Every structure is written in C-alpha cells, then in structure tokens.
Amino acid sequence: MHIRGVIFIIIVFSLVLNEGVAQSGYDYDYASEFIWGITKNTSSGLIGGVIAKQSKAIKPGVYRTLGMEIVNIKHPNEVRLNSIITGNFFIWAKELYLYSLRGQYGREYILFKKAPQQGIQVNVQFAGGPSIGIKAPYYIEITTGGFQSKKVPYIAGKYNFDQILGTGNLFQGLFESGITVGMNVKSSLLFEFGTFKSNVSGIELGFLIDAYIEKVEIVPAADNTAIFPTAFISFYYGKRR
C-alpha cells in the first residue's frame, strides 16, 4: 500500500475516534495484553524486523501501551547485483546497515469491538518514543588472487566490480557498529482475528517516522537523510487476561 493511502486511512479513522469511543458504552473485558510478531515496511526486505507490545487498560475502551521494535532500514536506492565471478548477490555501493531499536509509549483505542469468540475487532493506536540507530558496516567478499578471498567492509571507490564475490557473513560487522539517536512516532490500525478470549492474533497497518540527529550514510553515492518515513504491516500473536 502506498504511504499516502495509509495516511488517508489513519486520518479517517482518527476523525471517527472521538465519536466512536464516546458512543460506545461497553465495558472492556480484558485488563492487559501482550503481543509479539514480525513486521515488514517500505524500507525493509521481506521481513523487516520484530515487534513486542504490552497494553494495559486505563478506562473502558482505552489502553496504555509500551512497545519495542527492532527493524532493518534500507536505502531506497539499494541495488542488488550478481558477482560476475560467482553469481552471488551483493548490494553495490552500500556501506552501512541501519538497524533501528525503538521504544514506544502510547494509547490504543477500541473503535469496533467484536462479539465474544467471533468477528473482527478494530483498534487505533498512537505511539512514539526514542530510537537508537545501530550503524553496522556492510561487508563484502573480494578475491585476492588465485583461489584466495577475504571479507572486508565495503568502501565506495576502493574495490572494482570484478573483485567482488558476494556479501560477508550474516551479522558480520555488528560488533563494529556505531550509534546514532533520535525519535519515532507512529499511527496504526489493528485488526484482530482471534477466536478465543485469552488469545489474540491479527495484523497492524500504519505509518511510522524515524528521525535521527544526523544523516545516516547508508549508500554514500546516493542522497542520504536523517528522516525515514515508512508504511508498514505487522503480523502478531499474543495473550490477554
């Protein structure tokens, strides 16, 4: 879904929030909830990261939320190429991985409550908090002549295309990471499909912005930024009581 489409949906449901919550005279039937899951966003790969959130009722239909996410953020100009030697994939001109570790505090409102053990419940959530950007060097494998090779951090302009054999090992360079800090804010809709009162499962659709105090040079040859707006979808499962 395009980012502007997600924003439009969130705005529409935000407008009905006051009316919907004010007119709902039901009592909430769970006091707390804990969910976890995986997320994908418009700046990530197939799986963007993992999420966890705890919700606690503060009045009928309103919950306080505490959440944490860790996701991979990619540059929009990243290009996967094949090594002409091995055929393995690598990302040309990429120097950094950016992992965002987010803490989030917010509010969640029940818009439409499902009947016991059936139907779909729709919630809207607003949250924000600090972000820690983990900047890990991107490693590639290069040939050093003959049948020898080594894995090195990619540095723009230092290695020729015909030297590259592929990427480095998974999480290689993570312990050489730098850190940047910032803030994040998000708005989202949650669609719950669980059929049992003690279990919950569903999807979350929304829009999030990470803003750091400095530009993050993921691909130095391209335009880089300190602000990363993304639309996202998350699949979650959890427990409530």
C-alpha positions as CSV (number, residue, x, y, z in Angstrom):
1,M,0.0,0.0,0.0
2,H,1.3,3.5,-0.9
3,I,2.3,5.7,2.1
4,R,-0.3,8.3,1.2
5,G,-3.0,5.7,1.2
6,V,-2.1,4.6,4.7
7,I,-2.1,8.2,5.9
8,F,-5.5,8.7,4.5
9,I,-6.9,5.6,6.2
10,I,-5.4,6.6,9.6
11,I,-6.8,10.2,9.3
12,V,-10.3,8.9,8.5
13,F,-10.3,6.6,11.5
14,S,-8.8,9.2,13.7
15,L,-11.8,11.5,12.9
16,V,-14.3,8.9,13.9
17,L,-12.3,8.0,17.1
18,N,-13.9,10.6,19.4
19,E,-17.3,9.8,18.1
20,G,-16.9,6.0,18.2
21,V,-15.3,5.8,21.6
22,A,-17.7,8.3,23.2
23,Q,-20.8,6.5,22.0
24,S,-19.6,3.0,23.0
25,G,-21.0,2.2,26.4
26,Y,-19.5,-1.3,26.7
27,D,-17.1,-2.4,29.4
28,Y,-13.7,-3.7,28.3
29,D,-13.4,-7.4,29.1
30,Y,-9.6,-7.7,29.3
31,A,-7.3,-5.8,31.6
32,S,-4.0,-6.4,29.9
33,E,-2.5,-7.8,26.7
34,F,1.0,-8.9,25.4
35,I,1.7,-9.4,21.7
36,W,4.7,-10.1,19.6
37,G,5.3,-10.6,15.9
38,I,7.1,-9.8,12.7
39,T,6.9,-6.6,10.6
40,K,7.6,-5.5,7.1
41,N,7.9,-1.9,5.9
42,T,8.5,0.0,2.7
43,S,12.2,0.4,3.7
44,S,12.9,-3.2,4.5
45,G,13.4,-6.6,3.0
46,L,10.9,-9.5,3.1
47,I,11.0,-9.4,6.9
48,G,11.7,-6.0,8.3
49,G,12.1,-6.9,12.0
50,V,10.3,-8.0,15.2
51,I,7.9,-6.2,17.5
52,A,6.6,-6.6,21.0
53,K,3.9,-4.6,22.9
54,Q,2.2,-4.6,26.3
55,S,-1.2,-3.0,26.7
56,K,-2.9,-2.2,30.0
57,A,-6.5,-0.9,30.3
58,I,-6.8,2.6,31.9
59,K,-10.6,3.0,31.2
60,P,-13.2,1.4,29.1
61,G,-12.0,1.1,25.5
62,V,-8.7,2.8,26.2
63,Y,-5.3,1.2,26.8
64,R,-1.8,2.4,27.7
65,T,0.8,0.8,25.5
66,L,4.5,0.1,25.9
67,G,6.3,-1.3,22.9
68,M,9.6,-2.2,21.4
69,E,10.7,-2.8,17.8
70,I,13.9,-3.7,16.1
71,V,13.9,-3.3,12.3
72,N,16.2,-3.1,9.4
73,I,16.1,0.1,7.4
74,K,17.3,0.0,3.8
75,H,18.1,2.9,1.5
76,P,15.6,3.3,-1.4
77,N,18.4,3.3,-4.0
78,E,19.9,0.0,-2.9
79,V,20.6,-2.2,-6.0
80,R,21.3,-6.0,-5.7
81,L,23.7,-7.2,-8.3
82,N,25.3,-10.5,-9.2
83,S,29.0,-11.1,-8.9
84,I,30.4,-11.8,-12.4
85,I,32.7,-14.4,-10.8
86,T,30.4,-16.4,-8.5
87,G,26.9,-15.2,-9.4
88,N,26.2,-14.4,-5.7
89,F,24.3,-11.3,-4.8
90,F,25.7,-8.2,-3.2
91,I,24.5,-4.6,-2.9
92,W,26.5,-2.2,-4.9
93,A,27.8,1.0,-3.2
94,K,26.2,0.1,0.2
95,E,28.4,0.9,3.2
96,L,26.1,0.6,6.2
97,Y,23.3,-1.5,7.6
98,L,20.9,0.6,9.7
99,Y,19.0,-1.2,12.5
100,S,16.5,0.8,14.4
101,L,15.8,-0.1,18.0
102,R,12.6,1.7,19.0
103,G,10.9,2.2,22.3
104,Q,7.3,3.4,22.1
105,Y,4.8,4.7,24.6
106,G,1.2,5.4,23.5
107,R,-2.5,4.9,23.6
108,E,-4.7,2.4,21.9
109,Y,-8.5,2.9,21.4
110,I,-11.1,0.3,20.5
111,L,-13.1,1.5,17.6
112,F,-15.2,-1.5,16.8
113,K,-15.5,-4.4,19.3
114,K,-16.1,-7.9,18.2
115,A,-18.7,-10.2,19.6
116,P,-17.3,-12.9,22.0
117,Q,-15.3,-15.5,20.1
118,Q,-16.2,-14.2,16.7
119,G,-15.9,-11.2,14.3
120,I,-13.1,-8.7,13.9
121,Q,-12.1,-6.0,16.4
122,V,-10.6,-2.8,15.1
123,N,-8.3,-0.6,17.3
124,V,-6.4,2.6,16.5
125,Q,-3.0,3.3,18.1
126,F,-0.8,6.3,18.5
127,A,2.7,5.9,19.9
128,G,6.2,7.4,20.0
129,G,9.5,7.3,21.8
130,P,13.3,7.2,21.4
131,S,15.1,5.4,18.6
132,I,18.6,4.1,18.7
133,G,20.1,3.7,15.2
134,I,22.7,0.9,15.0
135,K,25.1,1.6,12.1
136,A,26.9,-1.7,11.2
137,P,29.4,-1.8,8.4
138,Y,28.4,-3.7,5.3
139,Y,30.8,-6.5,4.5
140,I,31.6,-7.9,1.0
141,E,33.8,-10.8,0.0
142,I,36.6,-9.9,-2.5
143,T,39.1,-12.0,-4.4
144,T,42.7,-11.5,-3.5
145,G,44.1,-13.6,-6.4
146,G,44.1,-17.2,-7.3
147,F,41.6,-19.1,-5.1
148,Q,42.0,-16.8,-2.1
149,S,39.5,-14.3,-0.8
150,K,38.7,-12.2,2.2
151,K,35.8,-10.3,3.7
152,V,36.1,-6.6,4.1
153,P,33.9,-3.6,4.8
154,Y,32.7,-2.0,1.6
155,I,34.3,1.4,1.0
156,A,33.0,3.3,-2.0
157,G,35.6,3.6,-4.8
158,K,38.1,1.2,-3.2
159,Y,37.0,-2.0,-4.9
160,N,36.3,-2.8,-8.5
161,F,33.1,-4.6,-9.6
162,D,35.1,-7.6,-10.9
163,Q,36.8,-8.1,-7.5
164,I,33.5,-8.7,-5.6
165,L,32.5,-12.3,-4.9
166,G,29.4,-11.6,-2.8
167,T,28.4,-10.4,0.7
168,G,30.0,-11.1,4.0
169,N,28.7,-13.4,6.7
170,L,25.3,-12.8,8.4
171,F,25.6,-10.1,11.1
172,Q,29.3,-9.7,10.3
173,G,30.4,-6.2,11.4
174,L,27.6,-5.9,14.0
175,F,30.2,-5.6,16.9
176,E,31.9,-2.8,14.9
177,S,28.7,-0.7,14.9
178,G,28.3,3.0,15.5
179,I,25.3,4.5,17.2
180,T,23.0,7.4,16.5
181,V,19.9,8.5,18.4
182,G,16.6,10.0,17.5
183,M,12.8,9.7,17.9
184,N,10.0,7.8,16.3
185,V,6.2,8.4,16.1
186,K,3.6,6.1,14.6
187,S,-0.1,5.8,13.9
188,S,-1.7,2.5,13.1
189,L,-4.9,0.4,12.8
190,L,-5.0,-3.1,14.3
191,F,-7.4,-5.8,13.0
192,E,-7.8,-8.6,15.5
193,F,-9.0,-12.0,14.3
194,G,-8.6,-14.2,17.4
195,T,-11.4,-16.5,18.3
196,F,-10.6,-17.1,22.0
197,K,-10.8,-14.5,24.8
198,S,-7.3,-15.4,26.1
199,N,-5.5,-15.4,22.8
200,V,-5.2,-12.6,20.2
201,S,-3.9,-12.6,16.6
202,G,-4.1,-10.1,13.8
203,I,-2.4,-7.6,11.6
204,E,-1.4,-4.0,12.1
205,L,-1.3,-1.4,9.3
206,G,0.2,2.0,9.8
207,F,2.7,4.8,9.2
208,L,5.9,5.5,11.1
209,I,8.6,8.1,11.0
210,D,12.1,7.6,12.4
211,A,14.1,10.9,12.8
212,Y,17.8,10.9,13.8
213,I,20.1,13.7,14.9
214,E,22.3,13.2,11.9
215,K,22.3,11.8,8.4
216,V,22.9,8.1,8.1
217,E,25.2,7.4,5.1
218,I,23.8,4.0,4.1
219,V,24.8,4.5,0.4
220,P,27.2,7.4,0.3
221,A,27.0,7.7,-3.5
222,A,23.2,8.5,-3.2
223,D,21.3,11.1,-1.3
224,N,21.0,10.2,2.3
225,T,18.8,11.5,5.1
226,A,18.2,11.6,8.8
227,I,14.4,11.0,8.5
228,F,12.9,7.7,7.4
229,P,9.1,7.7,6.8
230,T,7.7,4.2,6.2
231,A,4.4,2.5,5.8
232,F,4.3,-0.9,7.5
233,I,2.3,-4.1,8.0
234,S,2.8,-6.4,11.1
235,F,1.5,-9.8,11.9
236,Y,1.1,-10.5,15.6
237,Y,0.0,-13.1,18.1
238,G,-0.4,-12.8,21.9
239,K,-2.1,-13.4,25.2
240,R,-4.5,-11.3,27.2
241,R,-6.2,-11.5,30.6
